[in-house]
Amino acid sequence: MLSARYHLLRDRTISAVDRSFAEPVRLLFIDAKTGKVDENRPAVVIEAVLRVGGGKTTSVARAASSSWRTRIHAQKAELHIDRTKYPDLVVRSRDIVRALARTGEPRFEVAAVDDRGSSRLVLQLGEA
């Protein structure tokens, strides 16, 4: 496989970012059919960059009515995993991410997996 000229620089940059921002997370793999822990994929602890948004409050009625009292609180979260460090890692929707270095070790459920990039595996996370 022939790599592009910038790959070495890209890999060095990702490594530098991870040295500053990566944190330990535990990946717990869930069997899609049973909804239980997948015995064939043991849990792993890796270091990756976890970004959790500031949270957004949305009215159920949208902008049409400000009188609605029901609101939804949602935080966008993503986990960015260095593919050169974890080349064989396979993550699927419904798997669980636990942020080990954060207060209360919050859990997130994998909502979607973006595996199209050559440098990072990006997990879209939701509340678990």
Salt bridges, closest charged atoms under 4 A:
ASP11 OD1 - ARG10 NH2 2.98
ASP18 OD1 - ARG120 NH2 2.88
GLU23 OE2 - ARG102 NH2 2.89
ASP38 OD2 - ARG41 NE 3.08
GLU78 OE2 - LYS76 NZ 3.92
GLU78 OE1 - HIS80 NE2 2.93
ASP95 OD1 - ARG41 NH2 3.02
GLU105 OE1 - ARG98 NE 3.97
ASP115 OD1 - ARG116 NE 3.98
